[in-house]
Amino acid sequence: MVPDSHFEFEGDLCRYEALLQMADLVAHQCALPELLSELALRLRQVILFELASFSLYDRAKNVMRLHTWHDGKPTHAPSEVPGEDSPGEWVWQNQQPLIISDLEAETRFSAVREILRRHGIRSYCAIPLTTAQEKLGTLGLGSSQRQSYAESDVRLLKSVAELVALAIENAVMRTAFLREKERTDTLLEIGNALIPSLDVRDLFPEISEMLNKVVRHNFASLALHEEATRCLHVCALGSPRSRQVIELDTRLPLVEPLCGPSFLHGEPEIFNRQELAGSSLGTRMLAEGIQSLCCVPIIHRKGSLGTLNLGSTGDNAFDHEDISFLKQVANQVATALDSAQAYREIADLTAKLKHEKLYLQDEIRSVLGFEEIIGESPALRQVLDQVRTVAPQDATVLILGETGTGKELIARAIHRMSSRKDASFIKLNCAAIPTGLLESELFGHERGAFTGAISQKIGRLELADKGTLFLDEVGEIPLELQPKLLRVLQDQEFERLGGVRTIHVNLRLIAATNRNLAKSVAAHEFRDDLYYRLRVFPVQMPPLRERGKDVPLLVRYFVQKFSRRMNKHIENIPTETMNALAYWTWPGNVRELENFIERSLILSEGTTLKVPLAELIPPYEGTSQNFTLEGLEREHILRVLRETGGVIAGLHGAAARLGMKRTTLQSRMQKMGITREEYQN
């Protein structure tokens, strides 16, 4: 027969092993619910009980939260118990063990006593759970037998409670650490989402989901202050329930009892069911199931911007920790709103400065005599430097360049910057007047000088006296008139047609031509002595194809010019359109570009410039021409591909020069059967 001491030894050994396992739980990292379940399981190996409870103090809400196990299984979710009627609260406050040998004879703790009786508990024992740092709560054990716990059991449970308290403390600290980490990660996530945002309201549904990881809610909104209306503009954000509670563009007075106080006083406010019932907005929330509301002010350096509002279907859903976290979120929202407002102000200021820049550029050009000369390219700057150099002198200037390059503008600029600026600027287009009438237009005529001369006529030379005479297309002057013009340049005198009186003039001559006068001289179509007399100071106008940098400036100038004339408002010029215009060769130069933009304005509707890019297709030489629209487009694409060396993508690729996307160009090439061999040979 085995002695009783052997059973006592085996019982003590089991208790010892259970205590060792509890000690292991101290270092074991697990969540609090899991830890409490493990502790309840280990305790059954140390002491007999049917019911185990952990009453843990909730600092945030200043209540005892009860976790209960009966026969090894949780009885219900953790619940709050009234402190004044709880044995756990008594033990926690007094830090003394409590033994109730017979619940039938106990008169205290009526609420908890009824719960214990329903589970068949007749006796109960509670031990404080305390560490060196904190009073955590109490451990309670209940038995179906009366007088189940003696002083020896209390001594044993005190040792057990020390291990349990350490394990719970570690779990609580780990839970707090993980919760704080989750809050920090969420704040970083929200911050990263808000940094590039120009409108927080666009991002808030996403932010609402991020917030839900830390602060559970069923309703979210922003109430932003509008200075113009002195109201709070409430925007429903987040869940569909939010949009049911708040209608679109809802505006509330600043004295509204929910969001108003938080905005006006700059302090967070929490509202429960009873307080929500005191306002019309709160009544709507209650009707949609919202039981709790939290309003946090959005404050930045200049004051309050509004409130961040979260609602929950749970009662008393928000605590002080939630408030602390939401204040940090509100600070991020305030920074984002402030940045968005600053961005809008900068954008408005930029637009204003842009208009002021255009105005100042016009003023500067006007002061310098270049009010109609648009461009910043090196080629144009070189010409303007030449103009500044020669303008103060009285030297004859010959302006050379292709048609449409702005030769007349340069001539006018020279006049305005000269000492003759207060006198007349007289223009004569030699190519626009029939040869028989050109002499009369230039020198004038007397009455009866020829058939039809019924009165005296003053010529352009006399009109330009003390001023400037501009002869455009001077290369078109007939050979028979050239000696007379040479005499004017040399002696500053001439006679009218049919007259005998010599007229003396003091004028400056500026001539312009798109012809190669040197070749005309070689072909004996232009007098060499007149050519050299005109070519005292030659100015070579660059073609527009050499002024690529100036095309966007000219485009914007002409768009602005014709928009005012046509009473249209063009705000946008597509990048592809601008690229196509910049890379076109413009054989007609600035004049062609001006006419093209005018035509584009006529075709444009709305605020975007509509450009007929299909017109930018050059004529092709050869007998095998395909004059269909598709054929011309194919030839034009091949030409650009050859010019770019077969490069399609990139800033200087064929797609950019054609004003289309790379994929669009590749699709058209495939459709038209354009092969690499066609443009690389």
BAMIDREN-782850 format. One record per residue (C-alpha): residue in one letter; residue number from 1; x negated, y negated, z negated. Coordinates in pm, whole numbers, plus 50000, padded with zeros to 5 digits. Example, Ala and Ser with C-alpha at 12.3 -4.5 7.8 and 13.67 -1.06 7.14 Angstrom:
BEGIN
- rest;nr;x;y;z
- A;1;48770;50450;49220 $
- S;2;48633;50106;49286 $
//
This chain:
BEGIN
- rest;nr;x;y;z
- M;1;50000;50000;50000 $
- V;2;49864;49656;50104 $
- P;3;49828;49417;49806 $
- D;4;50023;49086;49803 $
- S;5;49697;48892;49802 $
- H;6;49633;49025;50151 $
- F;7;49957;48865;50279 $
- E;8;49862;48540;50102 $
- F;9;49520;48555;50268 $
- E;10;49672;48613;50610 $
- G;11;49916;48322;50552 $
- D;12;49636;48090;50447 $
- L;13;49435;48195;50752 $
- C;14;49725;48112;50985 $
- R;15;49766;47775;50815 $
- Y;16;49395;47710;50850 $
- E;17;49402;47791;51220 $
- A;18;49707;47567;51266 $
- L;19;49524;47284;51090 $
- L;20;49226;47335;51321 $
- Q;21;49458;47314;51622 $
- M;22;49606;46993;51485 $
- A;23;49256;46855;51445 $
- D;24;49198;46934;51813 $
- L;25;49509;46733;51899 $
- V;26;49346;46425;51744 $
- A;27;49095;46416;52030 $
- H;28;49342;46546;52288 $
- Q;29;49456;46274;52531 $
- C;30;49825;46310;52602 $
- A;31;50139;46101;52603 $
- L;32;50326;46046;52277 $
- P;33;50637;46262;52357 $
- E;34;50412;46553;52456 $
- L;35;50199;46506;52145 $
- L;36;50499;46504;51911 $
- S;37;50628;46827;52066 $
- E;38;50289;46992;52013 $
- L;39;50275;46869;51655 $
- A;40;50623;47002;51579 $
- L;41;50515;47340;51719 $
- R;42;50193;47354;51512 $
- L;43;50371;47246;51193 $
- R;44;50586;47563;51198 $
- Q;45;50265;47761;51138 $
- V;46;50183;47552;50832 $
- I;47;50515;47523;50649 $
- L;48;50869;47650;50685 $
- F;49;51138;47415;50821 $
- E;50;51428;47411;51064 $
- L;51;51419;47041;51143 $
- A;52;51119;46812;51200 $
- S;53;51138;46436;51249 $
- F;54;50890;46161;51320 $
- S;55;51009;45813;51222 $
- L;56;50770;45573;51398 $
- Y;57;50766;45199;51350 $
- D;58;50834;44996;51669 $
- R;59;50649;44670;51615 $
- A;60;50797;44501;51923 $
- K;61;51157;44540;51798 $
- N;62;51083;44575;51425 $
- V;63;51280;44900;51396 $
- M;64;51211;45264;51307 $
- R;65;51242;45492;51611 $
- L;66;51345;45849;51525 $
- H;67;51217;46157;51716 $
- T;68;51382;46483;51600 $
- W;69;51327;46857;51667 $
- H;70;51562;47135;51550 $
- D;71;51447;47496;51579 $
- G;72;51157;47380;51798 $
- K;73;51371;47186;52046 $
- P;74;51431;46809;52070 $
- T;75;51779;46725;51944 $
- H;76;51824;46399;52147 $
- A;77;51630;46111;52297 $
- P;78;51441;45884;52056 $
- S;79;51687;45659;51876 $
- E;80;51678;45360;51646 $
- V;81;51785;45409;51286 $
- P;82;51892;45136;51046 $
- G;83;51599;45062;50819 $
- E;84;51797;44994;50504 $
- D;85;51962;45338;50515 $
- S;86;51677;45561;50626 $
- P;87;51450;45789;50417 $
- G;88;51179;45731;50676 $
- E;89;51200;45356;50621 $
- W;90;51184;45403;50242 $
- V;91;50875;45625;50261 $
- W;92;50709;45390;50514 $
- Q;93;50773;45086;50296 $
- N;94;50669;45246;49965 $
- Q;95;50395;45470;50107 $
- Q;96;50503;45751;49875 $
- P;97;50625;46106;49952 $
- L;98;50997;46176;49915 $
- I;99;51147;46513;49822 $
- I;100;51523;46570;49833 $
- S;101;51578;46913;49684 $
- D;102;51956;46914;49737 $
- L;103;52120;46687;49993 $
- E;104;52459;46755;49832 $
- A;105;52339;46582;49517 $
- E;106;52171;46291;49705 $
- T;107;52365;45963;49713 $
- R;108;52124;45753;49917 $
- F;109;52070;45738;50295 $
- S;110;52428;45814;50389 $
- A;111;52383;45775;50768 $
- V;112;52079;46005;50792 $
- R;113;52223;46243;50532 $
- E;114;52524;46310;50757 $
- I;115;52295;46384;51052 $
- L;116;52094;46631;50844 $
- R;117;52409;46806;50719 $
- R;118;52537;46852;51074 $
- H;119;52218;47046;51144 $
- G;120;52266;47262;50829 $
- I;121;51984;47100;50633 $
- R;122;52007;47140;50252 $
- S;123;51666;47003;50142 $
- Y;124;51434;46743;50292 $
- C;125;51075;46623;50247 $
- A;126;50912;46306;50396 $
- I;127;50543;46208;50397 $
- P;128;50400;45870;50510 $
- L;129;50193;45869;50831 $
- T;130;49920;45615;50765 $
- T;131;49568;45556;50894 $
- A;132;49303;45315;50776 $
- Q;133;49427;45059;51031 $
- E;134;49804;45088;51030 $
- K;135;50120;45226;50874 $
- L;136;50263;45428;51162 $
- G;137;50577;45582;51012 $
- T;138;50679;45903;50837 $
- L;139;50686;46280;50891 $
- G;140;51008;46446;50776 $
- L;141;51084;46819;50740 $
- G;142;51421;46973;50663 $
- S;143;51518;47323;50550 $
- S;144;51849;47509;50537 $
- Q;145;51756;47624;50185 $
- R;146;51784;47417;49871 $
- Q;147;51462;47331;49681 $
- S;148;51244;47444;49974 $
- Y;149;50964;47199;49905 $
- A;150;50747;47185;49592 $
- E;151;50458;46965;49484 $
- S;152;50212;47213;49637 $
- D;153;50387;47171;49970 $
- V;154;50358;46794;49936 $
- R;155;49984;46821;49877 $
- L;156;49949;47039;50184 $
- L;157;50165;46804;50391 $
- K;158;49953;46506;50284 $
- S;159;49651;46673;50445 $
- V;160;49857;46758;50750 $
- A;161;49993;46401;50766 $
- E;162;49641;46260;50786 $
- L;163;49571;46467;51100 $
- V;164;49913;46391;51243 $
- A;165;49867;46017;51182 $
- L;166;49528;46018;51357 $
- A;167;49670;46207;51654 $
- I;168;49968;45971;51682 $
- E;169;49745;45666;51645 $
- N;170;49526;45789;51931 $
- A;171;49832;45860;52146 $
- V;172;49983;45519;52068 $
- M;173;49655;45345;52147 $
- R;174;49618;45540;52470 $
- T;175;49978;45463;52565 $
- A;176;49919;45095;52490 $
- F;177;49597;45103;52694 $
- L;178;49766;45269;52990 $
- R;179;50059;45029;52965 $
- E;180;49823;44731;52956 $
- K;181;49630;44872;53251 $
- E;182;49955;44916;53442 $
- R;183;50048;44557;53366 $
- T;184;49706;44432;53476 $
- D;185;49715;44638;53796 $
- T;186;50065;44512;53870 $
- L;187;49958;44151;53813 $
- L;188;49666;44199;54052 $
- E;189;49895;44362;54306 $
- I;190;50145;44077;54283 $
- G;191;49865;43819;54301 $
- N;192;49719;43977;54614 $
- A;193;50062;43976;54775 $
- L;194;50125;43612;54687 $
- I;195;49786;43467;54790 $
- P;196;49850;43457;55168 $
- S;197;50222;43386;55134 $
- L;198;50374;43062;55258 $
- D;199;50718;43142;55117 $
- V;200;50749;43343;54795 $
- R;201;51113;43419;54870 $
- D;202;51012;43624;55173 $
- L;203;50791;43843;54955 $
- F;204;51008;43872;54646 $
- P;205;51188;44196;54735 $
- E;206;50845;44360;54748 $
- I;207;50736;44186;54427 $
- S;208;51058;44297;54257 $
- E;209;50962;44659;54327 $
- M;210;50616;44597;54179 $
- L;211;50772;44446;53867 $
- N;212;50996;44748;53823 $
- K;213;50690;44958;53740 $
- V;214;50645;44757;53420 $
- V;215;50974;44583;53348 $
- R;216;51274;44787;53456 $
- H;217;51550;44570;53602 $
- N;218;51852;44588;53831 $
- F;219;51877;44222;53926 $
- A;220;51620;43961;54028 $
- S;221;51645;43600;54137 $
- L;222;51453;43274;54167 $
- A;223;51614;42947;54061 $
- L;224;51410;42666;54218 $
- H;225;51455;42301;54136 $
- E;226;51567;42070;54418 $
- E;227;51485;41708;54343 $
- A;228;51718;41579;54614 $
- T;229;52028;41744;54467 $
- R;230;51904;41769;54106 $
- C;231;52021;42130;54105 $
- L;232;51873;42477;54074 $
- H;233;51882;42659;54406 $
- V;234;51932;43025;54312 $
- C;235;51809;43283;54562 $
- A;236;51917;43644;54513 $
- L;237;51616;43871;54552 $
- G;238;51529;44234;54510 $
- S;239;51806;44492;54487 $
- P;240;52142;44487;54670 $
- R;241;52305;44431;54331 $
- S;242;52130;44094;54318 $
- R;243;52304;43981;54635 $
- Q;244;52638;44093;54490 $
- V;245;52586;43876;54183 $
- I;246;52446;43567;54358 $
- E;247;52594;43432;54678 $
- L;248;52370;43286;54948 $
- D;249;52241;42934;54874 $
- T;250;52401;42916;54530 $
- R;251;52328;42587;54352 $
- L;252;52366;42541;53978 $
- P;253;52358;42220;53773 $
- L;254;52058;42174;53544 $
- V;255;52288;42205;53242 $
- E;256;52397;42555;53347 $
- P;257;52376;42760;53023 $
- L;258;52163;43049;53160 $
- C;259;51878;42922;53382 $
- G;260;51914;42557;53280 $
- P;261;51771;42567;52922 $
- S;262;51467;42769;53030 $
- F;263;51395;42523;53311 $
- L;264;51452;42209;53103 $
- H;265;51265;42320;52790 $
- G;266;50997;42535;52951 $
- E;267;51061;42832;52722 $
- P;268;51173;43189;52806 $
- E;269;51530;43283;52718 $
- I;270;51687;43628;52664 $
- F;271;52064;43672;52689 $
- N;272;52266;43973;52573 $
- R;273;52619;44072;52669 $
- Q;274;52790;43830;52432 $
- E;275;52581;43533;52547 $
- L;276;52631;43618;52915 $
- A;277;53005;43595;52867 $
- G;278;52968;43225;52790 $
- S;279;52908;43115;53152 $
- S;280;53068;43171;53490 $
- L;281;52743;43312;53633 $
- G;282;52707;43543;53332 $
- T;283;53065;43662;53378 $
- R;284;52984;43756;53737 $
- M;285;52679;43946;53614 $
- L;286;52885;44134;53356 $
- A;287;53135;44226;53626 $
- E;288;52850;44382;53824 $
- G;289;52723;44576;53522 $
- I;290;52440;44344;53412 $
- Q;291;52417;44359;53031 $
- S;292;52089;44172;52966 $
- L;293;51924;43872;53132 $
- C;294;51575;43728;53095 $
- C;295;51490;43378;53228 $
- V;296;51124;43275;53238 $
- P;297;51023;42920;53342 $
- I;298;50797;42879;53647 $
- I;299;50556;42606;53540 $
- H;300;50263;42453;53727 $
- R;301;50038;42153;53672 $
- K;302;50306;41897;53767 $
- G;303;50586;42049;53560 $
- S;304;50858;42308;53588 $
- L;305;50948;42438;53935 $
- G;306;51236;42665;53831 $
- T;307;51291;43001;53665 $
- L;308;51223;43368;53734 $
- N;309;51526;43573;53633 $
- L;310;51557;43948;53573 $
- G;311;51871;44132;53472 $
- S;312;51931;44487;53350 $
- T;313;52228;44716;53309 $
- G;314;52088;44817;52969 $
- D;315;52172;44635;52648 $
- N;316;51881;44445;52484 $
- A;317;51661;44561;52772 $
- F;318;51388;44298;52736 $
- D;319;51141;44252;52451 $
- H;320;50855;44018;52364 $
- E;321;50600;44226;52554 $
- D;322;50814;44194;52865 $
- I;323;50833;43817;52810 $
- S;324;50454;43794;52781 $
- F;325;50408;43988;53105 $
- L;326;50676;43796;53295 $
- K;327;50517;43465;53191 $
- Q;328;50198;43576;53365 $
- V;329;50396;43675;53673 $
- A;330;50575;43338;53665 $
- N;331;50235;43164;53655 $
- Q;332;50135;43349;53972 $
- V;333;50463;43259;54139 $
- A;334;50410;42894;54036 $
- T;335;50063;42895;54192 $
- A;336;50200;43050;54511 $
- L;337;50485;42796;54529 $
- D;338;50241;42512;54465 $
- S;339;50007;42642;54736 $
- A;340;50295;42680;54980 $
- Q;341;50407;42324;54909 $
- A;342;50049;42201;54952 $
- Y;343;50024;42392;55280 $
- R;344;50344;42230;55406 $
- E;345;50217;41887;55302 $
- I;346;49885;41953;55474 $
- A;347;50066;42073;55786 $
- D;348;50280;41759;55787 $
- L;349;49973;41543;55726 $
- T;350;49785;41727;56001 $
- A;351;50067;41664;56244 $
- K;352;50073;41300;56140 $
- L;353;49696;41269;56175 $
- K;354;49717;41441;56512 $
- H;355;49957;41176;56636 $
- E;356;49743;40905;56478 $
- K;357;49436;41053;56646 $
- L;358;49606;41039;56985 $
- Y;359;49708;40682;56913 $
- L;360;49357;40585;56802 $
- Q;361;49206;40758;57104 $
- D;362;49437;40552;57324 $
- E;363;49336;40239;57132 $
- I;364;48966;40321;57161 $
- R;365;48997;40389;57530 $
- S;366;49188;40063;57568 $
- V;367;48918;39869;57385 $
- L;368;48645;40030;57591 $
- G;369;48837;39994;57915 $
- F;370;48901;40369;57945 $
- E;371;49266;40383;57839 $
- E;372;49368;40612;58127 $
- I;373;49051;40820;58142 $
- I;374;49105;41143;57951 $
- G;375;48823;41381;57873 $
- E;376;48525;41469;57658 $
- S;377;48319;41687;57892 $
- P;378;47948;41610;57938 $
- A;379;48004;41543;58310 $
- L;380;48268;41279;58238 $
- R;381;48068;41126;57953 $
- Q;382;47776;41081;58193 $
- V;383;48001;40891;58434 $
- L;384;48136;40670;58155 $
- D;385;47782;40594;58044 $
- Q;386;47704;40481;58398 $
- V;387;48016;40264;58394 $
- R;388;47910;40096;58072 $
- T;389;47569;40031;58224 $
- V;390;47680;39879;58554 $
- A;391;48002;39703;58448 $
- P;392;47840;39387;58302 $
- Q;393;47637;39343;58622 $
- D;394;47774;39213;58952 $
- A;395;47614;39493;59155 $
- T;396;47815;39668;59425 $
- V;397;47930;40012;59314 $
- L;398;48001;40310;59538 $
- I;399;48218;40573;59372 $
- L;400;48188;40916;59534 $
- G;401;48397;41223;59467 $
- E;402;48665;41458;59583 $
- T;403;49024;41347;59621 $
- G;404;49214;41318;59295 $
- T;405;48909;41285;59068 $
- G;406;49007;40939;58939 $
- K;407;48788;40707;59142 $
- E;408;49036;40419;59117 $
- L;409;49050;40453;58738 $
- I;410;48672;40418;58723 $
- A;411;48689;40113;58948 $
- R;412;48947;39951;58721 $
- A;413;48739;40035;58415 $
- I;414;48436;39866;58568 $
- H;415;48645;39557;58637 $
- R;416;48790;39545;58284 $
- M;417;48446;39573;58130 $
- S;418;48291;39309;58353 $
- S;419;48277;38930;58320 $
- R;420;48546;38914;58592 $
- K;421;48808;39092;58378 $
- D;422;49027;38779;58355 $
- A;423;49040;38744;58735 $
- S;424;49221;38959;58989 $
- F;425;49154;39324;59071 $
- I;426;49252;39361;59436 $
- K;427;49287;39707;59589 $
- L;428;49293;39806;59955 $
- N;429;49328;40166;60073 $
- C;430;49147;40165;60408 $
- A;431;49295;40499;60511 $
- A;432;49655;40397;60449 $
- I;433;49659;40101;60692 $
- P;434;49658;40138;61071 $
- T;435;49332;40038;61234 $
- G;436;49490;39745;61417 $
- L;437;49617;39591;61096 $
- L;438;49320;39668;60871 $
- E;439;49122;39360;60981 $
- S;440;49417;39133;60910 $
- E;441;49474;39293;60567 $
- L;442;49107;39255;60480 $
- F;443;49019;38910;60624 $
- G;444;49361;38753;60676 $
- H;445;49477;38573;60990 $
- E;446;49590;38238;61116 $
- R;447;49930;38166;61270 $
- G;448;49938;38283;61631 $
- A;449;49622;38489;61598 $
- F;450;49804;38778;61762 $
- T;451;50153;38873;61868 $
- G;452;50372;38878;61562 $
- A;453;50145;38650;61353 $
- I;454;50416;38391;61291 $
- S;455;50250;38251;60980 $
- Q;456;49917;38229;60808 $
- K;457;49818;38532;60597 $
- I;458;49571;38534;60310 $
- G;459;49350;38843;60324 $
- R;460;49241;39066;60037 $
- L;461;48893;38910;60036 $
- E;462;49035;38569;59951 $
- L;463;49270;38715;59691 $
- A;464;48974;38879;59520 $
- D;465;48780;38553;59489 $
- K;466;48629;38526;59140 $
- G;467;48745;38882;59083 $
- T;468;48690;39236;59211 $
- L;469;48779;39392;59546 $
- F;470;48825;39769;59546 $
- L;471;48805;39934;59888 $
- D;472;48937;40288;59858 $
- E;473;48844;40538;60129 $
- V;474;48584;40294;60263 $
- G;475;48455;40564;60497 $
- E;476;48770;40517;60708 $
- I;477;48679;40159;60811 $
- P;478;48632;40149;61188 $
- L;479;48282;40084;61323 $
- E;480;48388;39752;61476 $
- L;481;48488;39612;61137 $
- Q;482;48184;39731;60949 $
- P;483;47951;39441;61056 $
- K;484;48205;39187;60929 $
- L;485;48225;39363;60594 $
- L;486;47845;39376;60577 $
- R;487;47835;38998;60631 $
- V;488;48070;38947;60337 $
- L;489;47848;39159;60115 $
- Q;490;47534;38974;60221 $
- D;491;47654;38614;60254 $
- Q;492;47984;38611;60064 $
- E;493;48157;38441;60360 $
- F;494;48390;38526;60651 $
- E;495;48651;38379;60890 $
- R;496;49014;38472;60910 $
- L;497;49133;38648;61221 $
- G;498;49202;38379;61479 $
- G;499;49041;38111;61263 $
- V;500;48724;37902;61294 $
- R;501;48675;37789;60936 $
- T;502;48423;37977;60729 $
- I;503;48560;38080;60390 $
- H;504;48324;38130;60101 $
- V;505;48418;38379;59828 $
- N;506;48264;38497;59504 $
- L;507;48369;38855;59456 $
- R;508;48241;39190;59345 $
- L;509;48290;39487;59573 $
- I;510;48361;39837;59446 $
- A;511;48403;40101;59714 $
- A;512;48515;40462;59691 $
- T;513;48527;40757;59927 $
- N;514;48577;41131;59929 $
- R;515;48371;41163;60247 $
- N;516;48000;41239;60270 $
- L;517;47886;40900;60400 $
- A;518;47532;41025;60453 $
- K;519;47663;41276;60708 $
- S;520;47880;41005;60864 $
- V;521;47570;40788;60901 $
- A;522;47383;41077;61062 $
- A;523;47675;41132;61298 $
- H;524;47678;40755;61385 $
- E;525;48027;40724;61243 $
- F;526;47920;40480;60973 $
- R;527;47659;40203;60983 $
- D;528;47350;40285;60785 $
- D;529;47291;39922;60681 $
- L;530;47644;39901;60536 $
- Y;531;47598;40237;60369 $
- Y;532;47282;40124;60191 $
- R;533;47444;39792;60101 $
- L;534;47739;39972;59945 $
- R;535;47519;40228;59772 $
- V;536;47353;39984;59532 $
- F;537;47482;40177;59232 $
- P;538;47640;40512;59323 $
- V;539;47867;40689;59074 $
- Q;540;47943;41054;59146 $
- M;541;48279;41166;59005 $
- P;542;48273;41530;58886 $
- P;543;48551;41757;59017 $
- L;544;48793;41896;58760 $
- R;545;48651;42247;58800 $
- E;546;48332;42113;58638 $
- R;547;48531;41959;58353 $
- G;548;48688;42274;58206 $
- K;549;48676;42128;57856 $
- D;550;48892;41835;57969 $
- V;551;49179;42038;58115 $
- P;552;49358;42102;57780 $
- L;553;49327;41731;57693 $
- L;554;49465;41628;58031 $
- V;555;49747;41882;58006 $
- R;556;49856;41749;57666 $
- Y;557;49826;41389;57788 $
- F;558;50040;41449;58094 $
- V;559;50293;41654;57892 $
- Q;560;50326;41366;57647 $
- K;561;50348;41112;57930 $
- F;562;50618;41290;58127 $
- S;563;50806;41405;57816 $
- R;564;50869;41042;57722 $
- R;565;50974;40960;58077 $
- M;566;51210;41259;58103 $
- N;567;51332;41232;57743 $
- K;568;51217;41587;57667 $
- H;569;51050;41721;57353 $
- I;570;50776;41975;57427 $
- E;571;50617;42119;57111 $
- N;572;50450;42435;57234 $
- I;573;50213;42515;57519 $
- P;574;50150;42893;57523 $
- T;575;49784;42995;57493 $
- E;576;49807;43213;57802 $
- T;577;49941;42918;57999 $
- M;578;49663;42688;57879 $
- N;579;49399;42949;57964 $
- A;580;49539;42989;58314 $
- L;581;49537;42611;58368 $
- A;582;49183;42582;58233 $
- Y;583;49044;42847;58466 $
- W;584;49218;42729;58784 $
- T;585;48984;42553;59030 $
- W;586;49222;42259;59097 $
- P;587;49119;42171;59453 $
- G;588;49332;41856;59419 $
- N;589;49160;41775;59088 $
- V;590;49331;41552;58827 $
- R;591;49597;41432;59071 $
- E;592;49698;41791;59146 $
- L;593;49705;41873;58775 $
- E;594;49920;41568;58702 $
- N;595;50171;41657;58972 $
- F;596;50173;42019;58858 $
- I;597;50247;41923;58496 $
- E;598;50524;41686;58608 $
- R;599;50681;41972;58804 $
- S;600;50643;42198;58499 $
- L;601;50824;41944;58279 $
- I;602;51111;41936;58525 $
- L;603;51138;42316;58507 $
- S;604;51100;42336;58129 $
- E;605;51400;42378;57902 $
- G;606;51371;42373;57527 $
- T;607;51050;42295;57340 $
- T;608;50809;42529;57524 $
- L;609;50630;42421;57842 $
- K;610;50732;42643;58131 $
- V;611;50460;42651;58397 $
- P;612;50507;42803;58746 $
- L;613;50182;42999;58734 $
- A;614;50274;43182;59054 $
- E;615;50196;42860;59242 $
- L;616;49831;42880;59138 $
- I;617;49749;43114;59427 $
- P;618;49495;42988;59684 $
- P;619;49536;43034;60059 $
- Y;620;49321;43313;60200 $
- E;621;49139;43327;60527 $
- G;622;49129;43626;60762 $
- T;623;49359;43800;61003 $
- S;624;49470;44073;60764 $
- Q;625;49649;43837;60526 $
- N;626;49955;43963;60341 $
- F;627;50174;43658;60288 $
- T;628;50432;43836;60073 $
- L;629;50447;43724;59709 $
- E;630;50312;44061;59595 $
- G;631;50036;44048;59854 $
- L;632;49928;43699;59751 $
- E;633;49936;43801;59385 $
- R;634;49723;44107;59463 $
- E;635;49465;43898;59650 $
- H;636;49456;43643;59370 $
- I;637;49398;43913;59107 $
- L;638;49118;44063;59319 $
- R;639;48957;43723;59359 $
- V;640;48957;43654;58984 $
- L;641;48825;44005;58912 $
- R;642;48538;43943;59151 $
- E;643;48462;43607;58989 $
- T;644;48451;43766;58642 $
- G;645;48240;44061;58756 $
- G;646;48519;44305;58685 $
- V;647;48555;44198;58319 $
- I;648;48922;44215;58221 $
- A;649;48937;44143;57846 $
- G;650;48777;43868;57639 $
- L;651;48788;43490;57634 $
- H;652;48635;43460;57983 $
- G;653;48783;43778;58127 $
- A;654;49021;43807;58418 $
- A;655;49330;43844;58195 $
- A;656;49262;43514;58016 $
- R;657;49194;43334;58345 $
- L;658;49519;43467;58489 $
- G;659;49710;43366;58175 $
- M;660;49835;43713;58086 $
- K;661;49767;43990;57836 $
- R;662;49504;44253;57909 $
- T;663;49763;44533;57907 $
- T;664;49988;44338;58145 $
- L;665;49702;44286;58391 $
- Q;666;49603;44653;58377 $
- S;667;49966;44754;58438 $
- R;668;49992;44526;58743 $
- M;669;49658;44650;58878 $
- Q;670;49783;45007;58851 $
- K;671;50114;44917;59014 $
- M;672;49937;44737;59303 $
- G;673;49684;45016;59350 $
- I;674;49383;44793;59279 $
- T;675;49072;45009;59243 $
- R;676;48736;44928;59091 $
- E;677;48564;44960;59430 $
- E;678;48772;44671;59569 $
- Y;679;48641;44411;59325 $
- Q;680;48295;44539;59237 $
- N;681;48152;44555;59593 $
//
